[in-house]
Structure formats: structure tokens, C-alpha cells
Amino acid sequence: MDLKDEIRSFVVDNFLFGDAEGLTDDSSFIREGIVDSTGILQLVAYLQERYQVAVADEELIPENLDSVQRVATFVEGKRGGGSCAGGEG
């Protein structure tokens, strides 16, 4: 399973309760009501534990965490040492 598949699986299991219908890589978690503010913290805890990445407060922005694609790009940037929106990678 690749990174996007793992993230999608987490979101479907924890926020959509197994119903992945309509969820694309670019579906906005916030705009589409998939994840609320508490859910974002749950997602961040998962990312920190599963992928061993540190997420700074200033990185808790939609550009990093508002879709499967954005989360995957953010994690890849963190793991590869690249910079991410709102933070220093």
C-alpha cells in the first residue's frame, strides 16, 4: 500500500466509517465536512506516530492537511527533508 492509500484508509476508517464513496485524492476534508478540527488533531497524531514526522503548530494549515494528496505531499516533504507550506520541513 502506498502513502496515499494508507492515508485514505485512515480517513475512511476513522472519519467516514468505511464509506469511501466520493472520496478522491483531492477531496477537501474541511469543505466537504469529512474531518473537523478535532479530527485534524487525530490525523496529525496518526501521521506523527505512523510516519515518525514532527508537525509544528504553524504547519496545521489546509495547505498541508486538507486532502489525501496534500497530506501525502506534506508527509513526503517531511520525510525527505523538503520544505512544506507553513513550516520548515
PyMOL Python script that loads the backbone (N, CA, C, O; Angstrom):
from pymol import cmd

cmd.read_pdbstr("""\
ATOM      1  N   MET A   1       0.858  -1.182   0.000  1.00  0.00           N
ATOM      2  CA  MET A   1       0.000   0.000   0.000  1.00  0.00           C
ATOM      3  C   MET A   1       0.900   1.240   0.000  1.00  0.00           C
ATOM      4  O   MET A   1       1.826   1.341   0.805  1.00  0.00           O
ATOM      5  N   ASP A   2       0.625   2.167  -0.897  1.00  0.00           N
ATOM      6  CA  ASP A   2       1.456   3.366  -0.927  1.00  0.00           C
ATOM      7  C   ASP A   2       0.940   4.405   0.076  1.00  0.00           C
ATOM      8  O   ASP A   2      -0.086   4.207   0.727  1.00  0.00           O
ATOM      9  N   LEU A   3       1.662   5.493   0.180  1.00  0.00           N
ATOM     10  CA  LEU A   3       1.372   6.524   1.182  1.00  0.00           C
ATOM     11  C   LEU A   3      -0.059   7.051   1.057  1.00  0.00           C
ATOM     12  O   LEU A   3      -0.776   7.131   2.054  1.00  0.00           O
ATOM     13  N   LYS A   4      -0.477   7.409  -0.149  1.00  0.00           N
ATOM     14  CA  LYS A   4      -1.839   7.933  -0.322  1.00  0.00           C
ATOM     15  C   LYS A   4      -2.887   6.894   0.064  1.00  0.00           C
ATOM     16  O   LYS A   4      -3.909   7.233   0.660  1.00  0.00           O
ATOM     17  N   ASP A   5      -2.637   5.630  -0.274  1.00  0.00           N
ATOM     18  CA  ASP A   5      -3.580   4.573   0.093  1.00  0.00           C
ATOM     19  C   ASP A   5      -3.688   4.428   1.607  1.00  0.00           C
ATOM     20  O   ASP A   5      -4.780   4.228   2.139  1.00  0.00           O
ATOM     21  N   GLU A   6      -2.556   4.529   2.298  1.00  0.00           N
ATOM     22  CA  GLU A   6      -2.568   4.419   3.759  1.00  0.00           C
ATOM     23  C   GLU A   6      -3.328   5.578   4.390  1.00  0.00           C
ATOM     24  O   GLU A   6      -4.113   5.381   5.317  1.00  0.00           O
ATOM     25  N   ILE A   7      -3.094   6.781   3.889  1.00  0.00           N
ATOM     26  CA  ILE A   7      -3.780   7.966   4.419  1.00  0.00           C
ATOM     27  C   ILE A   7      -5.279   7.868   4.136  1.00  0.00           C
ATOM     28  O   ILE A   7      -6.101   8.132   5.013  1.00  0.00           O
ATOM     29  N   ARG A   8      -5.629   7.488   2.903  1.00  0.00           N
ATOM     30  CA  ARG A   8      -7.042   7.330   2.538  1.00  0.00           C
ATOM     31  C   ARG A   8      -7.710   6.307   3.452  1.00  0.00           C
ATOM     32  O   ARG A   8      -8.821   6.528   3.933  1.00  0.00           O
ATOM     33  N   SER A   9      -7.034   5.195   3.686  1.00  0.00           N
ATOM     34  CA  SER A   9      -7.574   4.145   4.542  1.00  0.00           C
ATOM     35  C   SER A   9      -7.821   4.664   5.959  1.00  0.00           C
ATOM     36  O   SER A   9      -8.852   4.358   6.558  1.00  0.00           O
ATOM     37  N   PHE A  10      -6.882   5.445   6.498  1.00  0.00           N
ATOM     38  CA  PHE A  10      -7.051   6.025   7.831  1.00  0.00           C
ATOM     39  C   PHE A  10      -8.272   6.942   7.866  1.00  0.00           C
ATOM     40  O   PHE A  10      -9.083   6.865   8.789  1.00  0.00           O
ATOM     41  N   VAL A  11      -8.400   7.800   6.873  1.00  0.00           N
ATOM     42  CA  VAL A  11      -9.518   8.746   6.825  1.00  0.00           C
ATOM     43  C   VAL A  11     -10.853   8.001   6.702  1.00  0.00           C
ATOM     44  O   VAL A  11     -11.817   8.311   7.403  1.00  0.00           O
ATOM     45  N   VAL A  12     -10.890   7.028   5.813  1.00  0.00           N
ATOM     46  CA  VAL A  12     -12.129   6.263   5.617  1.00  0.00           C
ATOM     47  C   VAL A  12     -12.504   5.521   6.895  1.00  0.00           C
ATOM     48  O   VAL A  12     -13.663   5.552   7.307  1.00  0.00           O
ATOM     49  N   ASP A  13     -11.551   4.863   7.521  1.00  0.00           N
ATOM     50  CA  ASP A  13     -11.826   4.085   8.733  1.00  0.00           C
ATOM     51  C   ASP A  13     -12.226   4.951   9.919  1.00  0.00           C
ATOM     52  O   ASP A  13     -13.100   4.569  10.697  1.00  0.00           O
ATOM     53  N   ASN A  14     -11.593   6.121  10.067  1.00  0.00           N
ATOM     54  CA  ASN A  14     -11.787   6.930  11.264  1.00  0.00           C
ATOM     55  C   ASN A  14     -12.826   8.044  11.135  1.00  0.00           C
ATOM     56  O   ASN A  14     -13.405   8.467  12.135  1.00  0.00           O
ATOM     57  N   PHE A  15     -13.065   8.519   9.916  1.00  0.00           N
ATOM     58  CA  PHE A  15     -13.972   9.654   9.757  1.00  0.00           C
ATOM     59  C   PHE A  15     -15.178   9.345   8.876  1.00  0.00           C
ATOM     60  O   PHE A  15     -16.230   9.967   9.025  1.00  0.00           O
ATOM     61  N   LEU A  16     -15.034   8.395   7.968  1.00  0.00           N
ATOM     62  CA  LEU A  16     -16.139   8.051   7.070  1.00  0.00           C
ATOM     63  C   LEU A  16     -16.737   6.698   7.408  1.00  0.00           C
ATOM     64  O   LEU A  16     -17.670   6.242   6.747  1.00  0.00           O
ATOM     65  N   PHE A  17     -16.205   6.062   8.425  1.00  0.00           N
ATOM     66  CA  PHE A  17     -16.717   4.795   8.950  1.00  0.00           C
ATOM     67  C   PHE A  17     -16.887   3.741   7.852  1.00  0.00           C
ATOM     68  O   PHE A  17     -17.904   3.052   7.773  1.00  0.00           O
ATOM     69  N   GLY A  18     -15.853   3.640   7.009  1.00  0.00           N
ATOM     70  CA  GLY A  18     -15.816   2.618   5.982  1.00  0.00           C
ATOM     71  C   GLY A  18     -16.450   2.989   4.661  1.00  0.00           C
ATOM     72  O   GLY A  18     -16.376   2.210   3.711  1.00  0.00           O
ATOM     73  N   ASP A  19     -17.075   4.161   4.566  1.00  0.00           N
ATOM     74  CA  ASP A  19     -17.752   4.577   3.336  1.00  0.00           C
ATOM     75  C   ASP A  19     -16.863   5.529   2.540  1.00  0.00           C
ATOM     76  O   ASP A  19     -16.863   6.736   2.781  1.00  0.00           O
ATOM     77  N   ALA A  20     -16.108   4.981   1.591  1.00  0.00           N
ATOM     78  CA  ALA A  20     -15.161   5.773   0.805  1.00  0.00           C
ATOM     79  C   ALA A  20     -15.785   6.402  -0.434  1.00  0.00           C
ATOM     80  O   ALA A  20     -15.093   7.068  -1.204  1.00  0.00           O
ATOM     81  N   GLU A  21     -17.085   6.199  -0.636  1.00  0.00           N
ATOM     82  CA  GLU A  21     -17.742   6.709  -1.835  1.00  0.00           C
ATOM     83  C   GLU A  21     -17.577   8.224  -1.948  1.00  0.00           C
ATOM     84  O   GLU A  21     -17.886   8.966  -1.016  1.00  0.00           O
ATOM     85  N   GLY A  22     -17.088   8.662  -3.094  1.00  0.00           N
ATOM     86  CA  GLY A  22     -16.931  10.091  -3.346  1.00  0.00           C
ATOM     87  C   GLY A  22     -15.629  10.683  -2.848  1.00  0.00           C
ATOM     88  O   GLY A  22     -15.336  11.841  -3.146  1.00  0.00           O
ATOM     89  N   LEU A  23     -14.837   9.930  -2.101  1.00  0.00           N
ATOM     90  CA  LEU A  23     -13.563  10.453  -1.596  1.00  0.00           C
ATOM     91  C   LEU A  23     -12.490  10.285  -2.666  1.00  0.00           C
ATOM     92  O   LEU A  23     -12.145   9.167  -3.048  1.00  0.00           O
ATOM     93  N   THR A  24     -11.969  11.412  -3.140  1.00  0.00           N
ATOM     94  CA  THR A  24     -10.874  11.389  -4.098  1.00  0.00           C
ATOM     95  C   THR A  24      -9.613  11.902  -3.406  1.00  0.00           C
ATOM     96  O   THR A  24      -9.659  12.346  -2.259  1.00  0.00           O
ATOM     97  N   ASP A  25      -8.500  11.836  -4.111  1.00  0.00           N
ATOM     98  CA  ASP A  25      -7.250  12.337  -3.538  1.00  0.00           C
ATOM     99  C   ASP A  25      -7.323  13.833  -3.247  1.00  0.00           C
ATOM    100  O   ASP A  25      -6.620  14.335  -2.369  1.00  0.00           O
ATOM    101  N   ASP A  26      -8.185  14.549  -3.993  1.00  0.00           N
ATOM    102  CA  ASP A  26      -8.273  15.997  -3.833  1.00  0.00           C
ATOM    103  C   ASP A  26      -9.514  16.470  -3.089  1.00  0.00           C
ATOM    104  O   ASP A  26      -9.755  17.675  -3.015  1.00  0.00           O
ATOM    105  N   SER A  27     -10.311  15.556  -2.534  1.00  0.00           N
ATOM    106  CA  SER A  27     -11.485  15.952  -1.752  1.00  0.00           C
ATOM    107  C   SER A  27     -11.042  16.753  -0.526  1.00  0.00           C
ATOM    108  O   SER A  27     -10.185  16.309   0.238  1.00  0.00           O
ATOM    109  N   SER A  28     -11.630  17.933  -0.349  1.00  0.00           N
ATOM    110  CA  SER A  28     -11.287  18.784   0.790  1.00  0.00           C
ATOM    111  C   SER A  28     -11.911  18.220   2.063  1.00  0.00           C
ATOM    112  O   SER A  28     -13.133  18.117   2.171  1.00  0.00           O
ATOM    113  N   PHE A  29     -11.071  17.859   3.018  1.00  0.00           N
ATOM    114  CA  PHE A  29     -11.561  17.317   4.287  1.00  0.00           C
ATOM    115  C   PHE A  29     -12.459  18.313   4.993  1.00  0.00           C
ATOM    116  O   PHE A  29     -13.503  17.939   5.529  1.00  0.00           O
ATOM    117  N   ILE A  30     -12.064  19.573   4.999  1.00  0.00           N
ATOM    118  CA  ILE A  30     -12.790  20.597   5.753  1.00  0.00           C
ATOM    119  C   ILE A  30     -14.046  21.042   5.006  1.00  0.00           C
ATOM    120  O   ILE A  30     -15.141  21.016   5.569  1.00  0.00           O
ATOM    121  N   ARG A  31     -13.900  21.446   3.756  1.00  0.00           N
ATOM    122  CA  ARG A  31     -15.031  21.954   2.972  1.00  0.00           C
ATOM    123  C   ARG A  31     -16.126  20.908   2.813  1.00  0.00           C
ATOM    124  O   ARG A  31     -17.311  21.241   2.827  1.00  0.00           O
ATOM    125  N   GLU A  32     -15.736  19.642   2.661  1.00  0.00           N
ATOM    126  CA  GLU A  32     -16.721  18.581   2.458  1.00  0.00           C
ATOM    127  C   GLU A  32     -17.191  17.949   3.770  1.00  0.00           C
ATOM    128  O   GLU A  32     -17.960  16.988   3.759  1.00  0.00           O
ATOM    129  N   GLY A  33     -16.726  18.493   4.902  1.00  0.00           N
ATOM    130  CA  GLY A  33     -17.182  18.018   6.199  1.00  0.00           C
ATOM    131  C   GLY A  33     -16.698  16.624   6.566  1.00  0.00           C
ATOM    132  O   GLY A  33     -17.328  15.937   7.370  1.00  0.00           O
ATOM    133  N   ILE A  34     -15.589  16.207   5.983  1.00  0.00           N
ATOM    134  CA  ILE A  34     -15.051  14.872   6.250  1.00  0.00           C
ATOM    135  C   ILE A  34     -14.338  14.838   7.598  1.00  0.00           C
ATOM    136  O   ILE A  34     -14.490  13.890   8.368  1.00  0.00           O
ATOM    137  N   VAL A  35     -13.555  15.888   7.875  1.00  0.00           N
ATOM    138  CA  VAL A  35     -12.774  15.968   9.107  1.00  0.00           C
ATOM    139  C   VAL A  35     -13.010  17.325   9.744  1.00  0.00           C
ATOM    140  O   VAL A  35     -12.948  18.350   9.065  1.00  0.00           O
ATOM    141  N   ASP A  36     -13.282  17.340  11.058  1.00  0.00           N
ATOM    142  CA  ASP A  36     -13.436  18.611  11.765  1.00  0.00           C
ATOM    143  C   ASP A  36     -12.115  18.954  12.460  1.00  0.00           C
ATOM    144  O   ASP A  36     -11.118  18.256  12.275  1.00  0.00           O
ATOM    145  N   SER A  37     -12.105  20.006  13.242  1.00  0.00           N
ATOM    146  CA  SER A  37     -10.854  20.453  13.872  1.00  0.00           C
ATOM    147  C   SER A  37     -10.270  19.402  14.817  1.00  0.00           C
ATOM    148  O   SER A  37      -9.052  19.237  14.885  1.00  0.00           O
ATOM    149  N   THR A  38     -11.119  18.705  15.532  1.00  0.00           N
ATOM    150  CA  THR A  38     -10.645  17.632  16.403  1.00  0.00           C
ATOM    151  C   THR A  38     -10.080  16.491  15.567  1.00  0.00           C
ATOM    152  O   THR A  38      -9.082  15.873  15.937  1.00  0.00           O
ATOM    153  N   GLY A  39     -10.719  16.221  14.451  1.00  0.00           N
ATOM    154  CA  GLY A  39     -10.251  15.179  13.549  1.00  0.00           C
ATOM    155  C   GLY A  39      -8.888  15.492  12.962  1.00  0.00           C
ATOM    156  O   GLY A  39      -8.078  14.589  12.755  1.00  0.00           O
ATOM    157  N   ILE A  40      -8.627  16.768  12.690  1.00  0.00           N
ATOM    158  CA  ILE A  40      -7.306  17.161  12.186  1.00  0.00           C
ATOM    159  C   ILE A  40      -6.236  16.798  13.207  1.00  0.00           C
ATOM    160  O   ILE A  40      -5.163  16.319  12.840  1.00  0.00           O
ATOM    161  N   LEU A  41      -6.525  17.024  14.486  1.00  0.00           N
ATOM    162  CA  LEU A  41      -5.556  16.663  15.534  1.00  0.00           C
ATOM    163  C   LEU A  41      -5.355  15.153  15.593  1.00  0.00           C
ATOM    164  O   LEU A  41      -4.245  14.677  15.832  1.00  0.00           O
ATOM    165  N   GLN A  42      -6.421  14.409  15.376  1.00  0.00           N
ATOM    166  CA  GLN A  42      -6.339  12.950  15.337  1.00  0.00           C
ATOM    167  C   GLN A  42      -5.491  12.509  14.133  1.00  0.00           C
ATOM    168  O   GLN A  42      -4.669  11.600  14.249  1.00  0.00           O
ATOM    169  N   LEU A  43      -5.693  13.150  12.992  1.00  0.00           N
ATOM    170  CA  LEU A  43      -4.911  12.864  11.796  1.00  0.00           C
ATOM    171  C   LEU A  43      -3.432  13.164  12.035  1.00  0.00           C
ATOM    172  O   LEU A  43      -2.569  12.371  11.659  1.00  0.00           O
ATOM    173  N   VAL A  44      -3.141  14.294  12.654  1.00  0.00           N
ATOM    174  CA  VAL A  44      -1.759  14.670  12.945  1.00  0.00           C
ATOM    175  C   VAL A  44      -1.103  13.655  13.884  1.00  0.00           C
ATOM    176  O   VAL A  44       0.048  13.272  13.677  1.00  0.00           O
ATOM    177  N   ALA A  45      -1.824  13.223  14.902  1.00  0.00           N
ATOM    178  CA  ALA A  45      -1.285  12.215  15.823  1.00  0.00           C
ATOM    179  C   ALA A  45      -0.942  10.935  15.064  1.00  0.00           C
ATOM    180  O   ALA A  45       0.095  10.319  15.310  1.00  0.00           O
ATOM    181  N   TYR A  46      -1.814  10.539  14.143  1.00  0.00           N
ATOM    182  CA  TYR A  46      -1.561   9.362  13.310  1.00  0.00           C
ATOM    183  C   TYR A  46      -0.302   9.560  12.470  1.00  0.00           C
ATOM    184  O   TYR A  46       0.548   8.671  12.416  1.00  0.00           O
ATOM    185  N   LEU A  47      -0.173  10.708  11.820  1.00  0.00           N
ATOM    186  CA  LEU A  47       0.994  10.980  10.972  1.00  0.00           C
ATOM    187  C   LEU A  47       2.287  10.948  11.778  1.00  0.00           C
ATOM    188  O   LEU A  47       3.295  10.396  11.335  1.00  0.00           O
ATOM    189  N   GLN A  48       2.247  11.545  12.965  1.00  0.00           N
ATOM    190  CA  GLN A  48       3.443  11.586  13.808  1.00  0.00           C
ATOM    191  C   GLN A  48       3.852  10.190  14.261  1.00  0.00           C
ATOM    192  O   GLN A  48       5.037   9.860  14.285  1.00  0.00           O
ATOM    193  N   GLU A  49       2.874   9.381  14.617  1.00  0.00           N
ATOM    194  CA  GLU A  49       3.165   8.032  15.089  1.00  0.00           C
ATOM    195  C   GLU A  49       3.538   7.094  13.938  1.00  0.00           C
ATOM    196  O   GLU A  49       4.536   6.378  14.020  1.00  0.00           O
ATOM    197  N   ARG A  50       2.750   7.097  12.882  1.00  0.00           N
ATOM    198  CA  ARG A  50       2.939   6.147  11.775  1.00  0.00           C
ATOM    199  C   ARG A  50       4.172   6.452  10.933  1.00  0.00           C
ATOM    200  O   ARG A  50       4.893   5.542  10.526  1.00  0.00           O
ATOM    201  N   TYR A  51       4.412   7.742  10.672  1.00  0.00           N
ATOM    202  CA  TYR A  51       5.491   8.126   9.759  1.00  0.00           C
ATOM    203  C   TYR A  51       6.671   8.794  10.452  1.00  0.00           C
ATOM    204  O   TYR A  51       7.631   9.205   9.802  1.00  0.00           O
ATOM    205  N   GLN A  52       6.593   8.900  11.779  1.00  0.00           N
ATOM    206  CA  GLN A  52       7.695   9.465  12.561  1.00  0.00           C
ATOM    207  C   GLN A  52       8.088  10.860  12.072  1.00  0.00           C
ATOM    208  O   GLN A  52       9.271  11.159  11.909  1.00  0.00           O
ATOM    209  N   VAL A  53       7.085  11.708  11.841  1.00  0.00           N
ATOM    210  CA  VAL A  53       7.334  13.092  11.442  1.00  0.00           C
ATOM    211  C   VAL A  53       6.834  14.021  12.539  1.00  0.00           C
ATOM    212  O   VAL A  53       5.831  13.740  13.196  1.00  0.00           O
ATOM    213  N   ALA A  54       7.527  15.106  12.726  1.00  0.00           N
ATOM    214  CA  ALA A  54       7.099  16.123  13.690  1.00  0.00           C
ATOM    215  C   ALA A  54       6.260  17.154  12.931  1.00  0.00           C
ATOM    216  O   ALA A  54       6.638  17.597  11.846  1.00  0.00           O
ATOM    217  N   VAL A  55       5.129  17.526  13.508  1.00  0.00           N
ATOM    218  CA  VAL A  55       4.256  18.523  12.895  1.00  0.00           C
ATOM    219  C   VAL A  55       4.178  19.720  13.828  1.00  0.00           C
ATOM    220  O   VAL A  55       3.644  19.626  14.933  1.00  0.00           O
ATOM    221  N   ALA A  56       4.714  20.844  13.377  1.00  0.00           N
ATOM    222  CA  ALA A  56       4.722  22.069  14.175  1.00  0.00           C
ATOM    223  C   ALA A  56       3.363  22.758  14.089  1.00  0.00           C
ATOM    224  O   ALA A  56       2.616  22.564  13.130  1.00  0.00           O
ATOM    225  N   ASP A  57       3.055  23.560  15.097  1.00  0.00           N
ATOM    226  CA  ASP A  57       1.772  24.270  15.125  1.00  0.00           C
ATOM    227  C   ASP A  57       1.532  25.077  13.851  1.00  0.00           C
ATOM    228  O   ASP A  57       0.415  25.097  13.335  1.00  0.00           O
ATOM    229  N   GLU A  58       2.565  25.741  13.341  1.00  0.00           N
ATOM    230  CA  GLU A  58       2.396  26.570  12.149  1.00  0.00           C
ATOM    231  C   GLU A  58       2.173  25.744  10.876  1.00  0.00           C
ATOM    232  O   GLU A  58       1.850  26.297   9.825  1.00  0.00           O
ATOM    233  N   GLU A  59       2.344  24.431  10.972  1.00  0.00           N
ATOM    234  CA  GLU A  59       2.094  23.552   9.833  1.00  0.00           C
ATOM    235  C   GLU A  59       0.664  23.000   9.812  1.00  0.00           C
ATOM    236  O   GLU A  59       0.285  22.290   8.881  1.00  0.00           O
ATOM    237  N   LEU A  60      -0.118  23.324  10.832  1.00  0.00           N
ATOM    238  CA  LEU A  60      -1.508  22.866  10.921  1.00  0.00           C
ATOM    239  C   LEU A  60      -2.408  23.777  10.084  1.00  0.00           C
ATOM    240  O   LEU A  60      -3.267  24.486  10.608  1.00  0.00           O
ATOM    241  N   ILE A  61      -2.187  23.736   8.781  1.00  0.00           N
ATOM    242  CA  ILE A  61      -2.907  24.594   7.850  1.00  0.00           C
ATOM    243  C   ILE A  61      -3.490  23.744   6.718  1.00  0.00           C
ATOM    244  O   ILE A  61      -2.978  22.662   6.431  1.00  0.00           O
ATOM    245  N   PRO A  62      -4.558  24.226   6.074  1.00  0.00           N
ATOM    246  CA  PRO A  62      -5.176  23.446   4.997  1.00  0.00           C
ATOM    247  C   PRO A  62      -4.218  23.065   3.868  1.00  0.00           C
ATOM    248  O   PRO A  62      -4.359  21.999   3.269  1.00  0.00           O
ATOM    249  N   GLU A  63      -3.255  23.921   3.578  1.00  0.00           N
ATOM    250  CA  GLU A  63      -2.306  23.624   2.509  1.00  0.00           C
ATOM    251  C   GLU A  63      -1.562  22.316   2.768  1.00  0.00           C
ATOM    252  O   GLU A  63      -1.082  21.684   1.826  1.00  0.00           O
ATOM    253  N   ASN A  64      -1.462  21.905   4.023  1.00  0.00           N
ATOM    254  CA  ASN A  64      -0.759  20.672   4.376  1.00  0.00           C
ATOM    255  C   ASN A  64      -1.691  19.504   4.685  1.00  0.00           C
ATOM    256  O   ASN A  64      -1.308  18.349   4.502  1.00  0.00           O
ATOM    257  N   LEU A  65      -2.893  19.782   5.145  1.00  0.00           N
ATOM    258  CA  LEU A  65      -3.699  18.721   5.753  1.00  0.00           C
ATOM    259  C   LEU A  65      -5.139  18.619   5.267  1.00  0.00           C
ATOM    260  O   LEU A  65      -5.960  17.991   5.935  1.00  0.00           O
ATOM    261  N   ASP A  66      -5.473  19.219   4.119  1.00  0.00           N
ATOM    262  CA  ASP A  66      -6.883  19.283   3.729  1.00  0.00           C
ATOM    263  C   ASP A  66      -7.321  18.284   2.660  1.00  0.00           C
ATOM    264  O   ASP A  66      -8.439  18.391   2.157  1.00  0.00           O
ATOM    265  N   SER A  67      -6.492  17.334   2.306  1.00  0.00           N
ATOM    266  CA  SER A  67      -6.899  16.286   1.368  1.00  0.00           C
ATOM    267  C   SER A  67      -5.892  15.150   1.450  1.00  0.00           C
ATOM    268  O   SER A  67      -4.812  15.305   2.019  1.00  0.00           O
ATOM    269  N   VAL A  68      -6.247  14.021   0.885  1.00  0.00           N
ATOM    270  CA  VAL A  68      -5.320  12.887   0.855  1.00  0.00           C
ATOM    271  C   VAL A  68      -4.031  13.315   0.148  1.00  0.00           C
ATOM    272  O   VAL A  68      -2.934  13.044   0.635  1.00  0.00           O
ATOM    273  N   GLN A  69      -4.169  13.989  -1.006  1.00  0.00           N
ATOM    274  CA  GLN A  69      -3.000  14.418  -1.772  1.00  0.00           C
ATOM    275  C   GLN A  69      -2.135  15.387  -0.980  1.00  0.00           C
ATOM    276  O   GLN A  69      -0.913  15.243  -0.951  1.00  0.00           O
ATOM    277  N   ARG A  70      -2.750  16.363  -0.343  1.00  0.00           N
ATOM    278  CA  ARG A  70      -1.980  17.357   0.417  1.00  0.00           C
ATOM    279  C   ARG A  70      -1.267  16.725   1.606  1.00  0.00           C
ATOM    280  O   ARG A  70      -0.124  17.074   1.899  1.00  0.00           O
ATOM    281  N   VAL A  71      -1.923  15.811   2.285  1.00  0.00           N
ATOM    282  CA  VAL A  71      -1.290  15.125   3.418  1.00  0.00           C
ATOM    283  C   VAL A  71      -0.122  14.279   2.927  1.00  0.00           C
ATOM    284  O   VAL A  71       0.944  14.278   3.544  1.00  0.00           O
ATOM    285  N   ALA A  72      -0.308  13.563   1.831  1.00  0.00           N
ATOM    286  CA  ALA A  72       0.766  12.732   1.293  1.00  0.00           C
ATOM    287  C   ALA A  72       1.968  13.588   0.886  1.00  0.00           C
ATOM    288  O   ALA A  72       3.111  13.235   1.173  1.00  0.00           O
ATOM    289  N   THR A  73       1.707  14.705   0.221  1.00  0.00           N
ATOM    290  CA  THR A  73       2.785  15.611  -0.178  1.00  0.00           C
ATOM    291  C   THR A  73       3.500  16.168   1.055  1.00  0.00           C
ATOM    292  O   THR A  73       4.727  16.263   1.079  1.00  0.00           O
ATOM    293  N   PHE A  74       2.734  16.532   2.064  1.00  0.00           N
ATOM    294  CA  PHE A  74       3.292  17.060   3.310  1.00  0.00           C
ATOM    295  C   PHE A  74       4.196  16.024   3.974  1.00  0.00           C
ATOM    296  O   PHE A  74       5.321  16.340   4.361  1.00  0.00           O
ATOM    297  N   VAL A  75       3.709  14.790   4.107  1.00  0.00           N
ATOM    298  CA  VAL A  75       4.493  13.732   4.752  1.00  0.00           C
ATOM    299  C   VAL A  75       5.751  13.436   3.944  1.00  0.00           C
ATOM    300  O   VAL A  75       6.833  13.284   4.512  1.00  0.00           O
ATOM    301  N   GLU A  76       5.619  13.354   2.632  1.00  0.00           N
ATOM    302  CA  GLU A  76       6.791  13.108   1.791  1.00  0.00           C
ATOM    303  C   GLU A  76       7.824  14.209   1.971  1.00  0.00           C
ATOM    304  O   GLU A  76       9.022  13.936   2.040  1.00  0.00           O
ATOM    305  N   GLY A  77       7.363  15.451   2.047  1.00  0.00           N
ATOM    306  CA  GLY A  77       8.276  16.576   2.271  1.00  0.00           C
ATOM    307  C   GLY A  77       8.972  16.482   3.619  1.00  0.00           C
ATOM    308  O   GLY A  77      10.169  16.745   3.730  1.00  0.00           O
ATOM    309  N   LYS A  78       8.220  16.107   4.635  1.00  0.00           N
ATOM    310  CA  LYS A  78       8.795  15.976   5.976  1.00  0.00           C
ATOM    311  C   LYS A  78       9.816  14.846   6.020  1.00  0.00           C
ATOM    312  O   LYS A  78      10.883  14.998   6.615  1.00  0.00           O
ATOM    313  N   ARG A  79       9.502  13.734   5.408  1.00  0.00           N
ATOM    314  CA  ARG A  79      10.391  12.579   5.442  1.00  0.00           C
ATOM    315  C   ARG A  79      11.635  12.799   4.578  1.00  0.00           C
ATOM    316  O   ARG A  79      12.718  12.293   4.876  1.00  0.00           O
ATOM    317  N   GLY A  80      11.451  13.568   3.497  1.00  0.00           N
ATOM    318  CA  GLY A  80      12.571  13.809   2.591  1.00  0.00           C
ATOM    319  C   GLY A  80      13.380  15.034   2.965  1.00  0.00           C
ATOM    320  O   GLY A  80      14.375  15.349   2.313  1.00  0.00           O
ATOM    321  N   GLY A  81      12.955  15.728   4.015  1.00  0.00           N
ATOM    322  CA  GLY A  81      13.684  16.917   4.455  1.00  0.00           C
ATOM    323  C   GLY A  81      13.347  18.160   3.661  1.00  0.00           C
ATOM    324  O   GLY A  81      13.955  19.210   3.866  1.00  0.00           O
ATOM    325  N   GLY A  82      12.382  18.057   2.753  1.00  0.00           N
ATOM    326  CA  GLY A  82      11.987  19.225   1.959  1.00  0.00           C
ATOM    327  C   GLY A  82      11.137  20.164   2.781  1.00  0.00           C
ATOM    328  O   GLY A  82      10.684  19.816   3.872  1.00  0.00           O
ATOM    329  N   SER A  83      10.921  21.366   2.251  1.00  0.00           N
ATOM    330  CA  SER A  83      10.097  22.322   2.981  1.00  0.00           C
ATOM    331  C   SER A  83       8.636  22.135   2.624  1.00  0.00           C
ATOM    332  O   SER A  83       8.309  21.701   1.519  1.00  0.00           O
ATOM    333  N   CYS A  84       7.763  22.461   3.552  1.00  0.00           N
ATOM    334  CA  CYS A  84       6.320  22.314   3.390  1.00  0.00           C
ATOM    335  C   CYS A  84       5.679  23.676   3.640  1.00  0.00           C
ATOM    336  O   CYS A  84       6.276  24.550   4.268  1.00  0.00           O
ATOM    337  N   ALA A  85       4.493  23.838   3.157  1.00  0.00           N
ATOM    338  CA  ALA A  85       3.783  25.098   3.368  1.00  0.00           C
ATOM    339  C   ALA A  85       3.638  25.375   4.856  1.00  0.00           C
ATOM    340  O   ALA A  85       3.236  24.498   5.620  1.00  0.00           O
ATOM    341  N   GLY A  86       3.965  26.595   5.268  1.00  0.00           N
ATOM    342  CA  GLY A  86       3.746  26.998   6.647  1.00  0.00           C
ATOM    343  C   GLY A  86       4.800  26.525   7.622  1.00  0.00           C
ATOM    344  O   GLY A  86       4.696  26.803   8.817  1.00  0.00           O
ATOM    345  N   GLY A  87       5.805  25.823   7.155  1.00  0.00           N
ATOM    346  CA  GLY A  87       6.828  25.331   8.074  1.00  0.00           C
ATOM    347  C   GLY A  87       8.165  25.181   7.396  1.00  0.00           C
ATOM    348  O   GLY A  87       8.348  25.575   6.244  1.00  0.00           O
ATOM    349  N   GLU A  88       9.080  24.618   8.114  1.00  0.00           N
ATOM    350  CA  GLU A  88      10.422  24.479   7.579  1.00  0.00           C
ATOM    351  C   GLU A  88      10.808  23.065   7.274  1.00  0.00           C
ATOM    352  O   GLU A  88      11.998  22.758   7.199  1.00  0.00           O
ATOM    353  N   GLY A  89       9.817  22.164   7.087  1.00  0.00           N
ATOM    354  CA  GLY A  89      10.115  20.812   6.665  1.00  0.00           C
ATOM    355  C   GLY A  89      10.609  19.996   7.745  1.00  0.00           C
ATOM    356  O   GLY A  89      10.907  18.819   7.543  1.00  0.00           O
TER     357      GLY A  89
END
""", "prot")
cmd.dss("prot")
cmd.show_as("cartoon", "prot")
cmd.util.cbc("prot")
cmd.orient("prot")
